Each structure stands twice: as structure tokens, then as C-alpha cells.
Amino acid sequence: LEQMHALSEPTYCRLKHNKNPALLSKLNDLENVLAVLKSCQKQQDKIMSEAKLLQIMIYKRRRQLRSEKSLQLVRRVQACLKRASTFGRLFTLIDDIHKDLLSAVAEMKKNDVVYLPAQQTWSYLLYLQLQYLKLLDINRSYCIAAFNHLSCQFATGMLIPQMVIFMGIMARIWLLSGSIAEKIQSCYGLVYVSREHFSRTNSAW
């Protein structure tokens, strides 16, 4: 999957699968996993709200931050959050797959054939998850560094309200990012082993 970054996104398509008990069981498991992944969207939205607040604070207080290093660390967090906003495709894909699985499970009750997302779609989902996990991990490390550096400035006795606000933003982003990462990691394994149950297209994915 790490070698797939040079490939363009595979075309989303559904392929025919024959009804069988093993497939139905797998779909039920994946349906639960995707529901967990979908819940990450609300946390991602909260992170983006924190990003807006951070942008305002940086603009208003950038000249008042006593330490240039603090400002650099906070801006690194901001840069990561801008990249995180591009992962809307991940959550759109999760939503599309989840809807198709729900439809397929319902169809299995009355038909012997169902149409499911191709194996390449699942591989692309895994790839996006890995990239997002990397970004979350990097951002959490910046949040910790910024929080610690900002806390050291309490010794000066100046700008304490502003420092508390910045530290609060860093802490909330760190917690939300950690929660999302934990959910993605817990779901990754099942998606990885389950993709072999789905038919392939001719895509290199």
C-alpha cells in the first residue's frame, strides 16, 4: 500500500458477487467497522473548528508571543491542520462504501447476486487511512511540543490568558487526533484482511 502513492485514485465501481453466508457475515462485520470510521467525521469537524480559532489567535497575537519558537510550533500545528482538511475524500469514501454495504445486505435477503465495491476501492481506503494516521501522529507531536513550550512561558508572568487559550487549543487538538487515530487503527486490520473477499478490476490498485 505504501507504494501506491504514485497512482491516481481508482474509479469507484461495484462488481457482482454471489450470495453466500460467509460473505454476509463479513459484510456485517465491515458495516460495524465503517460505522466506527464514520463517527470520526464529527471529531474531524471539531478539529477544523479548533483550526479556525487557532488561525484567529495567531493573527491577533502573533506579535505578542514572547518566544519565536512557540510561534513556529503553533504554526506547524496549523500547517498540519490545513493538510488534514484535504482528507475529506477519506470520509466521503467511507460514507459511499457504508451505503453500498447496507444496500447489499438488504439485497441479500431477496436476491442471490449483489453488487459490492471492488477490491481496489478497499485498498484505496486503506491507503488514505495510513496517510491520515501519519498526519495525525505528526500533528500530535507538534501539539505536545507547542503545549510544553507555551507552558514554560508562565514563568515570565506575562500574556498568561493568551498562553492558556493557545494551550487549550493544542490540548483539544491532541485529544481529538488521538481518538481518531485509535479508531482508525482498531478498524484497519479487519478492512485489510477483508478486501480479499471482493472482486478486482483491472486497476493497478
N, C-alpha and C positions, 0 to 999 in steps of 0.2 A: 504493500500500500504506500510505503514511503517513496517508491519510485514512480508513483502515478501523478506527481505534481505537474509534470510537463504535458499531461494530456488534458484536452478540453473536457468539459462536463459531458458525461454520456447522455444521450437522448432518453428522456423518461418514457418508458413504454411498458405495457403489460403483456405477458405471454401466457399461453394456455397451459393449464395444469389439470391433471386428472384428480378427482376427489379420492382421498384416502384418509383413514383415521390418523396416521402419523402426521400427515400434513396439517390436518385440522388442529391437532394438539400443538404443533409448532406455531401455527398462526395465533392460537390463543395466548401462548407464551409471549410471542412478539408483540401482540396487541397490548399486553400489560407493560412491556418494556417501553414501547413507543409512547404510552400514556405518561410514563415517568419522564421521558425525554421532553414531551410537550410541556410538562409543568415547568421546565427550565426557562421557557419563554417569558413567564411572568417575572422571574428573577433577573433575566437579562434586561427586561424593560426597566426594572428598578435600578440596575447598574447604569443604564443610559440616563435615567433621571439624575443620578448622582453625578454623571459626567457633565450634564448641563450646569448643575450647581458648581461643580469644580471649575468649569470654564469661566463662570461669572466671578468666582472668588479669585482666580488667577488674574483676571483682567483688573479687578478692583484693588487687589492687594499686592500685585507683583513688585511694586516699588517699596513696599513696607516689609517684605520678607527679609529678615536680617541676614540670613545665610543664602548665598548663591547656590550652594549645594542642595539646600532644601527645595528651592525653586526648580532646579534641574530634575530632582527626583519626582516632584509633583508633576512636572511636565512629561516625564516618561510615562507616568501612570495615565496621563491624559492622552498621550500618543497611542498607548495600548488600547484605550477605550475607543478611540476613533477607528482602530483596526477591528475591534470587536463588533462595531456596528455593521461591518460588511458581512457578518456571519448570519444575516437574516435569511440567506439561502438555506442554511442548515435547518432552521426551524420551519421554513416553507416546505422543504423536502420531507421532514418528519411528519408534518401535517398531511401532505399528499399521500405518503405511504400508509399512514394510520387510517385515513379514509378508505383507501383501497382494501386494506386488510379487513376492516369492518364490513365492507360490502361483500368481500369474498366469503367471509364466514357465514354471512346471511344467505348467500347464493348456494353454499354447500348443502343447505337444508332442503333444497328443491332441485338442484342440478348436479350432474356428475362431472361437469367441467367448470372451472373458474379461471379468471384471469388475474395474474399477480405481477407485481413489479419484477422486472428482470434482475438477474444476479448482479449485473453491473451497477444498478441503482443502489443496491445494498453496499457494494464496495465503495461507491462514491460517498455514501452516508458515513461509512467508517472513516474514510479519508478526511471528511470535513470534521468529524468528531476529534480525530487526532490533532488536526491543525488548531482547532478551538481549544483543546486541552493544553497544548503548548503555550498558546497566548495567555490563557488563564494562569498558568503556572508562572510565566514571566511577570505578568502584571501583579500577582500576589507578592512576589519577591520585591518588586518596586514599592508596593504599598507598605510592606513591613519596614523597608529601608527609610521611606519617607516619614512614616509614623515615628520611628525611633529618632530620626534626626530632628524632626519638629519638636519632639518631647524634650530634647536636650536644651532647647531654647528657653524653656521655662526658667532656667537659672538666671536669665537676664531680667526677668520680671516685666518684660515689655511685650506688647501685642498678644497677650495671653488669650483674649477672646477669639482673635483671628486664628491663632495656633490650634485652639480647641476645635474650631469649625473644620479646619483642614484635617486634623487628626481624626475627627468623626467621620469625614468623608472617606479617608483612607481605610478606616476600620470597617465601615459598612461595605465598601467595595471588596475588601479582603474576605469578609464573611460570605457575601453573596457569591463571589467567584469560587470559593472553596466548596460551597454547597452544590453549585452547578457541576464542578469538576467531579465531585463524589458521585453524583447521579450518573454522569456520562461514563465514568469508569465502571460503575456497577452494571451498566447495561451493555457495555462494549463486547464482552465475551460472548454473550448469547447471540447478539447480532452477527458476530464473526463466524461462529460455528453454524449458524442457521442459514447463511447465504448460500451454502452448497445445495440446499433443498430447492433452489429456484433456478429456472432455466436461464440460459445465457443467450445474448445476442452476439453479433459479430464484432462488437466494440472491443477495443484493447483493454478496457477495464475488466 
